[in-house]
């Protein structure tokens, strides 16, 4: 049984789910969803996801969206152990802390800074850029003394954060002053199964939209 996966590679959350599935050996039935063409607003998609968002999965009748919830579900149902999402309360809480940081801070501040300009031609706001930089500063501090994002083992937090950081990278964010992020980012590129999709998707997103940003 494969899982239907509604996605667009330009989306960092979609790429994080893909990386999680690859790590688990879960087969995905890829259903590309072109947001610019309005695929997410078609009646057949709205029937399964009234919030019309990607990523969305359909697993034998069970439909779920929101990438971090999807990753937790995949590990809980299909993981052979708890390596990617530990059962120890403190270790699990640390993973949750990091994926919430990605959702509400790192990824969110990238979107707040860039998306109004990309999609609505609004002027860039310097105060939003400062918040984005602050998020990167926080990630740098959080990686201090850590091998991975949430400790000394690979977890779903790494999938979420590396998808976002690859997007920052595609938009030419300067990581030269961030040695912890640089070390972790390069390590992720080497060890995460199927990582090339993440880099390719982030590059395609940047190719499509970075040129719209006033320089």
N, C-alpha and C positions, 0 to 999 in steps of 0.2 A: 504494500500500500504506500503510495507516494502522497505527499502533501502538496496541495495547490498553493502556489506562492505568487501573490500579486505584488508586483514590484516595478521600480524604475531604478536603474543603476546610478542615476544622478543623486538619489536620496541616500544620505549617510545611514539613516535608520534601516533602510532596506539592505544595505551592504552589511551592516552588523548582524542581521538575522541570517544572511547567507553564510557569513563566516562561522556563526554558531552551528548551523546545520552541517556544514562541511566538517567541522571538528567532531561532531557526533556521528558522522556517517549517515545522516538522514537525507533521503532522496527528495528533492523538491521538483515538482512539476511547474516549471517557470511559466508564468503568465504575465508577460510584459504589459504594463499599464501606462499608456502615454498620457500624462497629465495635461500637457499642452494641447493635445487633441481631444481632451474631455472624456477619456475612457473611464475615469473614475466617477463620472456623473451619468453614465449610461444606466438604464433601468436594471439591467442584469447585475451590475456591480452594486448599485444601491440596495438591491434586494438582499445582498449578503452583508453589506456594510453601510449602514445609514449615515455614518460620518464620512463616507467616501474618502478614505485614507489608505495610503500604502505606507509600510507593508501591511498586508493582510494574509493570513493563512486560512485554509479550509482543510481540516484534518478529519476525514470521514464524517462530515456533517458538523464538526465543531469548528466554528469560525471565531477568529481572534485577531485583533489588531492592537497597535502600540508595540513598537519593536522590543522594548525591554520586557514587557509581559510575555511576548512571544518567545524570547530567549529563555526566560524562566520556565515556561511551559515545556519547551523542547527538551531542556536538560532534565526536568523532573520526570517527563514521560519516557524519553528515549536514551537518557544517559545511562551508561553502564556503571557509573559510580558518581560521586558528588564532586568530582575534580573541578568542573567549570562553575559550580555553584555550591559551595560547601554547606554541609548540614550543621556544622558547629555554629552556635548562635552568634558569636562574636565575629567569626570569619565571614559568615553570611551577611551580617549587618554591615561589614566593611564593603562588601561587594555592592550591596544596596546603596550605601552612601555614595559610591563612585558612579553608579549608573544614574542615580538621581542628580548628582552633580552634572553629569553630561546632559541630561534632559533639561534641567532648570537653569543651568549656568553656561557651560561651555558651548553646547550646540545652540541654545537659546540666544546667547549674545551674538553669535555669528549671524543668526537669522535676523535679529533685530537690527544689526548694523547694515547687512547687505540686501536683504530681501525687499525692503521698500524701494530701494534704488533699482534693483534688477527688474522687479515686476510692476512697479508703479512710477518709476522715474523720479522718485523723491530724492532730494539732496541728501548726501551722506551727512551724518550727524557726528561730530567729533566726540561728544560725550558717550555715544554708543560705542565708538571705537575704543575709548578708554576702558569701558566695561568689558569689552572683548579681550583686551590685553590683560586686564586684571584676572579674567578667567584662566588665561594661559599661565599667568604667574602662579595662580593657585594650583594648577596641575603640576607645574614644575616643582613647587614645594611639596606636593603630595607624593611625588615620585622619589623624593630624597630618601636614600637608604632602602628603597624598594626595588625588587627585580621586576615585578609586574605592577599593574595599576592598583591592585588591592592586596598586595602582599608578595609572597614568594612562589606563587603558582599562577598559571594562566587561568583567567576566569572570564565570564561574560562581560565584566567591566572593561577588559582590554578590547573586546570586539566593539563595544559601543564607543569607547573613547578613540580608538585608532581610526574608526570610520570618520569621526568628526575631525580629527587632526589631519587626516589625508585631505579633507575638504579645505581646511585652513591652508594647507600646503599648496593645493591647487590654486588658491587665491593669493599666492605669493607672500604669505605671512612669514616673517623673518624669524626662524627658530635658532639662529646662530648664537643667541644669548641664553639659550635654554639647554644646557648640557644633559640634564636628566631626561627631558622630553626627547632630545635627539637620540640618546642611547636607546631608550625604550622603543621609540618609533622604528629605528633601524632593526632592532631585535624582532619586533612584530613582523616586519616585512619578510624576515628570514624564516620564522618558525610557525607562523599561522598558516594552516592548510587553506589553499585556495586564495591566498592573499592578493594575487594579481588582479582579481575582480575588483577589489577595493580600490587599488591604485588606478585601474582603468576607469572605473565609474567616477571617481573624484576628478580625474583628468578630463573626462568628457563633460562633466558638469561645469568645470572651469572654462573649457573651450567654448561652451555654449553661452556662458553668462559673464565671465570675468571681463570680457571685452566691452560690456555695457557699462562698466563702472567708470565714471569720469576720473581721469588721471590728473 
